[in-house]
Each structure stands twice: as structure tokens, then as C-alpha cells.
């Protein structure tokens, strides 16, 4: 009976390949509004797509862009700027016939500070469990999904790819997915399947007031340093309120994979701590794990008091590695807040200063939930309140810095000045200069003493005006210290 079922399934897949399209899935080179791309597999020599916001397909017909696949071809069509929170109707012309009407719901506007996303991974091996997970996620649609790797058991096995698409069809045909490669499927076929930003191995994209960074935990002996540089540059440049990192192999896990990422705690994870990353997502171990707040700048053997992005607060790591892979046993460690051996997915909601999530099993039960409220520091920001345009606090370089940095400023006339270092709450930590100085350019080399990594400020004040009146000049600028 089992052989008969396998035969019938394979015949169905062959029939789909001969008589019509398959493997429909969605990606983007950028955000879901500008760069939304649909991909499908076909044997057709010249496929097309028609689409619109009604079944009349009022946006017209366009050719797909053909490229080679492991069987037949892949076709891509990148939409022009789409309407947000809208239903797209589409139909694909392949092998001299139009497929039946399908629909896709676009995300909210990427400029919105209120949105949702799903995170899950490891759909490989147990196809019925992958199908059940895919159907459940399809019924609980989000603005996009972060797929955490190990899509299937073998990335070189084309039957595995066919089965993955076939069993996940209800989800893949309707959800925009940003992928990261796992140890089971990463390779040429994987990279050819999906349309992703950047170099498609590691990349970033923005949505609302959040920065998302995808890293690759494969081939780290050759690419870890390049990724570390990319990570530092992205984190240093962003002005987004929320920072989310996702990749396949988690740093803090139990069982056979518990040491996989230890060599990168002093580089990758340190960047997470130094820049106050809010959320770190991974798969690889086939269970659900929510970490306690982790900040290795503070302790490598105990959690800190609370989650958050401010100095002294800790990272939230979620391992969501079971939407089909054989389940792993739970473990015990200082960093574990909750650990369950169950098929599941996590859905995150960001709304302004609040991030919350709920993790569901396949029965729809909530097995874990959490709300994090971003602590807004009032009063400290880059600001110039000068009345005298001739003064200028020029810069500090490098920024971010490790060890020491140089602060420069210009005085247009002889002045009573003070140059101080403040923490993120505005508390004065150190006075670098407090004296009368002649007009000219000045340069101060500063090396922090007993400070932890984090965000600080340097403030120049000119106090030439009569006592009790407004300062003649005051300017504050941000610097980032990486210990």
C-alpha cells in the first residue's frame, strides 16, 4: 500500500510538470511594496502572467523572465509598486493554457510601524508534519515570513524539492518569504529557487521601524569575517528602533548542536550585544526554545534582568526549529526560559514601541507569549542649540570605536568651554575639558575608563554669556563604544 501511495504521488507530480505550472512562491529583492516577485516552475517555453486587483486582471499580461531550473524552467515576474493590504488576483499562462485564478494578499505599507511576521524553520523529512504546519501558517497569514533554514532533507535531491513545494503549496502560494540557508539544503539549487535581497547569502531589509538582517551559518570558515563586517556596518548605520537577526544555527541551544556557534560569540554575538539587537531567531535544533535575557558583555554564565536594547539589557533568542523535522528532546541550561518539544511556529507583532509574540502549536494553542516595550530614553539625542554659528563640534572618529576615539571642535573666539561624556540617560560620566581656550581648532583623544559597550554622548558647551542667561552654544552628539 505504501508503494502504491508513493507511486501515485510521483505520478501526480509528473502530471503537474507536464500539464501545468507548479512551485509557485514569493520573494523580494527589497521590501514587499517595491520589488515583490512571484516565481514558478514550468516546462513552458514562454510563460506569462496576468494580474490585477479583480478577476478582470486589469493590470494586464506580462511575460515571465525565464531561467534554468533542475527540471524545466523557473519564471520570475517582479511587480511594479503594488497597493498595500490588497488582494492580487493572478493567473499564469503555461503550456498553452491559463491556470485557474489564484490570490495573494499584499502586506501593509512597509512604512507602517504596525505589522506582523512569522518565524519558523526545519520543515524537512516528515512531509505530513510539514504540510500540517504549512496549512496552519497559511490560515494565520502575516505580512511576511522569515524561514529559518533546513527546508528539506537534501538540497541536491530534486524529489525532495518537488515534495516540499507540493506539501507546502497552500502556504507558499500566498506568503512572502525571506529565506536563510540551512545545513541540509544550502547549495546551488537552494540559491536558484528563491529571490532574495543582497547577495542572497546574507542580506538586510527594512520594514516599518525595524531592521532585519539575515546571516548564513554555512561555510563560516571562509565567510564569517565578511559577514561580521557586513553586520557591524548595518547595525552602525541604522536608525531603526527595532533590530532583528535571523539565521539557521542558534548560539544558545542544547543537545548535539550546543557548541556549533561558540567560535562566533566574540564577534557576531558581541555585535548583537554592543548594538542592542532586540531579537535573534534560529532553527537547527528541532524544538521551541525561548531564552532568558542574554548579554555576554555582562555575563557568560547568567542572564541579565530584562530584555531590551539598552546597555545592560539582554537579547531575546528564539529557536523555532520544528515545522516538519523530527523533534528533539528538551534540555536544561542557564539561558533557557521555556523549552518545548513540539511542532510550532512563532508570530511576532510590532506596533510602535511594543513588540509581542505568540507561539502556536499545530492545534492552534498558544504555548508561549511575551511582550517587550521599548524603553524610550527622554532627553538625550543629537542636538545643536547654538546661538553663535561660529562654534562647531565637528565629529568623533572612528564611530563606533573600540579602544579610543578622537573628538574635534572649533572655537570662533576665545571662550569658556566644557566638553563632557554623558550616558544615554544624560548622566555626566567624565569631563574631558573645562577651561578657557583661545579661538582655533581642537582635537581631544579619549579612551573610555571602565565603561561597558553601548551608546554614549559627548557634549560641548560655551558659557560666555552673563550668569543666569542662556548658554551661548551647546551641542550634543552620539557615539558608540564597542569594548
C-alpha atoms as one frame of an Amber mdcrd trajectory, in Angstrom:
protein
   0.000   0.000   0.000   2.829   2.376   0.872   4.496   1.763  -2.516   1.191
   2.433  -4.296   0.773   5.762  -2.476   4.323   6.843  -3.328   3.768   5.853
  -6.968   0.533   7.849  -7.171   2.163  10.880  -5.580   5.066  10.781  -8.034
   2.684  10.385 -10.966   0.721  13.409  -9.761   3.880  15.492  -9.564   4.924
  14.393 -13.053   1.470  15.282 -14.339   1.732  18.724 -12.800   5.079  19.285
 -14.502   3.804  18.145 -17.928   0.405  19.784 -17.936   0.817  22.916 -15.909
   2.836  25.076 -13.572   3.940  24.299 -10.021   6.278  25.503  -7.291   4.665
  28.948  -7.014   6.355  31.003  -4.321   7.014  34.649  -3.425  10.142  36.652
  -2.697  11.554  40.148  -2.939  14.819  41.893  -3.694  13.725  44.633  -1.306
  10.506  45.331   0.512   7.026  43.892  -0.187   5.821  47.093  -1.862   8.711
  47.692  -4.234  10.236  44.501  -5.561   7.564  41.879  -4.854   8.377  38.876
  -7.072   6.475  35.703  -7.917   8.392  32.628  -9.098   7.052  29.436 -10.644
   8.389  26.311 -12.326   7.255  25.257 -15.797   8.184  23.340 -18.928   6.672
  26.149 -20.988   8.950  27.889 -23.465   7.399  31.344 -22.965   5.233  31.741
 -19.864   3.240  34.831 -18.945   1.270  36.185 -16.017  -1.880  38.331 -15.948
  -2.920  40.106 -12.779  -4.946  42.832 -11.168  -6.966  43.656  -8.074 -10.056
  41.998  -9.577 -10.682  38.859 -11.615 -10.668  41.009 -14.744  -6.844  41.210
 -14.383  -6.947  44.907 -15.181  -3.156  45.316 -14.827  -2.718  43.255 -17.959
  -0.454  40.486 -19.170   3.342  40.419 -18.838   5.998  37.877 -19.776   7.830
  35.958 -17.074  11.635  36.078 -17.060  12.878  32.553 -17.754  15.899  30.865
 -16.199  17.106  27.291 -15.839  15.925  25.033 -13.025  16.743  21.465 -12.022
  13.762  20.418 -14.124  12.245  22.601 -16.807  12.484  26.321 -16.088  11.849
  28.875 -13.393   9.989  32.039 -14.313  10.118  35.285 -12.328   7.823  38.271
 -12.540   8.572  41.363 -10.460   5.514  43.512  -9.868   5.561  47.292 -10.138
   4.744  49.132  -6.922   1.699  47.346  -5.532  -1.247  48.547  -3.458  -0.830
  47.638   0.189  -3.241  45.473   2.213  -4.893  44.445  -1.034  -5.818  41.217
  -2.807  -3.954  40.496  -6.041  -5.687  38.143  -8.483  -3.330  36.381 -10.863
  -3.224  33.618 -13.435  -0.229  32.080 -15.197  -0.141  31.033 -18.847   1.955
  27.879 -19.277   1.923  25.075 -21.837  -0.774  26.824 -23.882  -3.262  27.209
 -21.048  -4.154  29.636 -18.263  -4.230  28.192 -14.778  -7.211  28.929 -12.556
  -7.368  32.224 -10.669  -5.162  32.490  -7.573  -4.921  35.226  -4.978  -2.167
  36.861  -2.947  -2.676  39.409  -0.170  -0.116  42.182  -0.089   1.404  43.367
   3.167   0.662  46.570   4.980   2.713  49.512   3.778   6.412  48.922   4.632
   6.432  52.439   6.086   3.872  51.382   8.695   5.128  50.922  12.244   2.443
  48.286  12.859   2.965  44.912  11.176   3.417  41.171  11.770   5.732  38.390
  10.660   6.050  34.644  11.170   9.292  32.869  12.081   9.829  29.115  11.714
  12.201  26.624  10.183  13.223  22.992   9.695  10.382  21.668   7.564  12.443
  18.735   6.329  11.877  14.969   6.480   8.351  14.457   7.872   6.219  15.607
   4.960   2.843  15.213   6.656   4.009  17.406   9.545   5.374  19.991   7.109
   2.036  20.002   5.289   0.120  20.445   8.553   2.458  23.279   9.597   2.204
  24.982   6.211  -1.593  24.800   6.227  -1.736  26.211   9.742   0.554  29.134
   8.890  -1.428  29.789   5.704  -4.558  30.186   7.788  -2.778  32.680  10.083
  -1.355  34.983   7.457   1.230  37.636   8.359   2.872  40.418   6.353   5.837
  38.133   5.635   7.711  35.102   6.934  11.323  34.519   7.999  12.197  30.921
   7.050  14.992  29.740   9.348  16.605  27.099   7.138  16.590  23.341   6.543
  13.675  23.479   4.155  14.214  19.842   3.175  16.401  16.825   3.913  18.749
  17.096   0.915  19.261  20.160  -1.226  20.631  18.048  -4.069  17.618  15.718
  -4.164  15.142  17.115  -6.673  12.346  14.822  -5.442  12.738  16.436  -2.003
  12.232  19.844  -3.610   9.165  18.642  -5.519   7.652  17.180  -2.353   8.424
  20.303  -0.313   6.647  22.549  -2.781   3.726  20.135  -3.195   3.095  19.691
   0.546   3.558  23.380   1.321   1.528  24.705  -1.598  -1.256  26.392   0.416
   1.299  28.464   2.304   3.906  29.066  -0.395   1.364  30.330  -2.941   0.170
  33.090  -0.627   3.039  34.161   1.661   6.079  36.353   1.043   9.114  34.564
   2.481  12.632  35.763   3.306  14.858  32.669   3.472  18.117  31.698   5.103
  20.083  28.587   4.179  20.461  25.595   6.485  22.992  22.779   6.559  20.640
  20.328   4.817  19.581  22.263   1.727  22.094  25.079   1.229  23.730  24.948
  -2.188  23.211  25.756  -5.850  19.610  24.547  -6.141  18.575  26.400  -2.976
  20.121  29.668  -4.155  18.449  29.275  -7.547  14.972  28.769  -6.093  14.448
  31.984  -4.184  14.540  35.693  -4.968  16.138  37.495  -2.020  17.845  40.832
  -1.327  21.579  41.499  -1.498  23.870  38.627  -2.395  21.130  36.215  -1.202
  23.521  34.510   1.247  23.419  37.341   3.767  21.395  40.497   3.397  19.189
  43.055   5.113  15.856  44.736   4.540  13.762  47.297   6.389  10.105  47.215
   7.318   8.435  49.884   9.403  10.735  50.931  12.214  12.662  47.651  12.110
  15.872  46.433  10.501  16.046  42.743   9.565  19.442  41.123   8.975  19.807
  37.623   7.525  23.106  35.827   8.159  24.367  32.492   6.827  25.706  29.867
   9.236  27.159  27.710   6.447  30.791  27.918   5.243  31.781  30.067   8.212
  35.464  29.203   7.919  35.528  31.261   4.724  32.801  33.885   5.143  32.383
  34.635   8.868  34.697  37.648   8.769  32.956  39.180   5.746  29.596  38.670
   7.413  30.876  40.223  10.628  31.940  43.348   8.728  28.568  43.455   6.981
  26.787  43.035  10.326  28.731  45.852  12.010  28.157  48.214   9.104  24.409
  47.520   9.035  23.985  47.946  12.775  26.099  51.098  12.910  24.223  52.741
  10.034  20.646  52.006  11.045  18.354  54.463  12.744  15.577  51.883  13.119
  14.048  51.318  16.541  13.948  47.507  16.341  16.754  45.204  15.222  16.048
  41.567  14.277  18.669  38.990  13.225  17.826  35.599  11.717  19.921  32.608
  10.633  19.875  28.827  10.920  22.204  27.640  13.714  21.415  29.173  17.133
  24.073  30.312  19.590  22.296  29.071  22.693  20.815  25.599  22.365  21.127
  22.123  23.882  21.955  18.652  22.629  24.292  17.885  19.761  24.265  21.422
  18.344  25.015  23.307  21.554  28.586  24.274  20.555  28.052  24.953  16.844
  28.322  28.752  17.137  30.640  29.143  20.127  33.523  30.405  17.990  31.485
  33.429  16.950  30.380  34.682  20.352  33.261  37.173  20.441  32.362  38.605
  17.012  28.770  38.068  15.887  27.119  37.868  19.292  29.258  40.678  20.643
  27.892  42.857  17.845  24.377  41.864  18.931  25.163  42.981  22.487  27.112
  46.095  21.542  24.343  47.425  19.312  21.398  46.270  21.403  19.813  43.769
  18.995  16.267  43.042  20.162  15.554  39.609  18.669  17.764  36.745  17.439
  16.000  33.937  15.543  17.291  30.475  14.642  16.289  26.885  13.940  18.513
  23.781  13.579  17.523  22.193  16.903  14.065  20.739  16.374  12.157  22.228
  19.275  10.945  25.518  20.684  13.270  27.496  22.953  12.878  30.985  24.333
  15.963  32.296  26.038  16.259  34.359  29.155  17.722  37.850  28.502  21.324
  37.260  27.326  24.084  39.879  27.383  27.570  38.383  27.203  29.103  41.816
  27.823  27.658  41.465  31.319  27.851  37.711  31.991  28.538  34.487  30.095
  27.093  32.299  32.840  23.887  34.034  33.931  21.051  36.010  32.357  20.557
  39.724  32.910  17.415  41.135  34.482  15.373  42.105  31.438  15.046  42.001
  27.673  15.822  45.192  25.810  18.243  47.119  23.632  19.713  49.494  26.206
  23.132  48.894  27.816  22.847  46.155  30.438  19.671  44.672  28.964  19.664
  41.338  27.137  18.946  39.726  23.809  15.862  37.591  23.224  16.818  34.442
  21.310  14.013  32.268  19.933  14.726  28.859  18.418  11.783  27.888  16.205
  13.048  24.753  14.536  10.182  22.327  14.115   7.666  22.546  11.283   8.408
  19.060   9.949  11.822  17.861  11.131  11.991  15.024  13.696  11.527  16.550
  17.144  14.471  16.990  19.518  14.422  16.429  23.269  14.348  19.454  25.562
  17.370  20.330  27.680  18.463  22.464  30.610  20.836  25.440  30.770  21.142
  28.835  32.485  19.843  30.638  29.410  16.571  28.710  28.957  13.294  30.400
  29.885  10.983  27.977  28.045  11.731  24.777  26.114   9.142  22.500  24.473
   9.446  19.543  22.098   6.522  20.328  19.812   5.750  21.348  16.241   5.108
  25.064  16.246   5.596  28.486  14.664   6.008  31.923  16.207   4.133  35.033
  15.125   5.544  38.444  16.003   3.734  41.776  16.149   5.478  45.148  16.153
   3.380  48.198  16.976   5.382  51.355  17.592   7.299  50.879  20.846   5.886
  47.405  21.513   6.961  44.008  20.231   4.987  40.958  21.244   4.787  37.423
  20.015   2.726  34.286  20.376   3.963  30.789  19.648   1.351  28.280  18.463
   1.311  24.504  18.242  -0.434  22.866  15.294  -3.693  22.634  17.222  -3.745
  26.410  17.423  -2.967  26.559  21.150  -0.698  29.355  22.411   2.289  27.632
  24.029   4.255  30.788  24.820   3.864  34.550  24.584   5.801  37.650  25.514
   5.535  41.437  25.264   8.532  43.769  25.184   8.040  47.502  25.490  10.844
  49.610  24.094  12.206  51.901  26.781  12.397  55.350  25.255  15.171  57.454
  26.722  13.874  61.011  27.056  16.210  63.968  26.742  19.351  62.530  25.175
  19.703  62.955  21.428  21.930  64.629  18.882  21.105  68.315  19.213  22.540
  71.750  18.468  21.144  74.676  20.464  23.823  77.157  19.463  23.210  80.892
  19.226  26.676  81.531  17.761  27.212  79.933  14.350  30.986  80.171  14.525
  31.307  77.365  17.073  31.188  73.766  15.921  31.533  70.335  17.472  32.903
  68.650  14.363  32.981  64.884  14.851  34.401  61.905  16.605  36.231  59.232
  14.658  36.048  56.361  14.425  32.393  55.889  15.425  31.669  53.144  16.503
  35.042  52.675  18.145  36.985  50.184  20.198  39.774  51.456  22.440  39.983
  55.172  21.775  38.436  57.848  19.579  39.181  61.449  18.599  36.769  64.338
  19.186  37.320  67.622  17.342  35.758  71.053  17.722  36.201  74.646  16.517
  36.056  77.893  18.520  35.444  81.094  16.585  36.624  83.190  19.545  38.227
  82.701  22.937  35.686  81.027  25.207  34.922  79.291  28.446  34.158  75.720
  27.382  33.280  72.342  28.790  33.418  69.019  26.927  31.774  66.127  28.745
  30.798  62.480  28.235  27.207  61.517  29.132  25.396  58.189  29.312  22.151
  57.538  27.467  20.077  58.955  30.356  22.018  62.239  30.336  24.119  61.495
  33.431  27.585  63.074  33.302  30.289  60.391  33.329  33.514  62.239  32.591
  34.743  65.783  31.964  37.310  65.902  29.175  37.857  69.681  29.082  36.695
  72.526  31.339  38.713  75.717  30.894  39.171  78.958  28.976  40.542  78.356
  25.463  41.639  80.633  22.638  39.972  80.628  19.222  41.032  77.769  16.963
  40.637  74.090  16.151  40.991  71.480  18.906  41.416  67.731  18.999  40.841
  65.517  22.045  41.897  61.863  22.153  39.601  59.963  24.511  39.918  56.427
  25.823  36.982  55.270  27.993  37.622  54.047  31.513  35.549  51.210  32.965
  32.598  51.650  30.606  30.568  48.834  29.103  29.748  48.731  25.406  26.814
  50.898  24.471  25.559  54.280  23.289  27.010  57.428  24.841  27.034  61.156
  24.056  29.653  63.912  24.020  28.549  67.467  24.773  30.301  70.772  24.071
  29.082  73.893  25.912  30.227  77.503  25.596  29.456  79.631  28.678  30.460
  83.207  27.752  27.097  84.830  28.437  26.325  86.523  31.778  25.496  84.267
  34.676  21.905  83.064  34.686  21.280  83.618  30.980  21.140  81.079  28.156
  24.337  79.340  27.101  25.959  80.829  24.029  26.422  77.415  22.433  25.572
  73.807  23.259  25.868  70.757  21.016  25.465  67.058  21.765  26.390  64.146
  19.518  26.132  60.374  19.787  28.975  57.880  19.873  29.009  54.100  20.085
  31.598  52.310  22.217  32.430  48.667  21.449  34.507  47.318  24.295
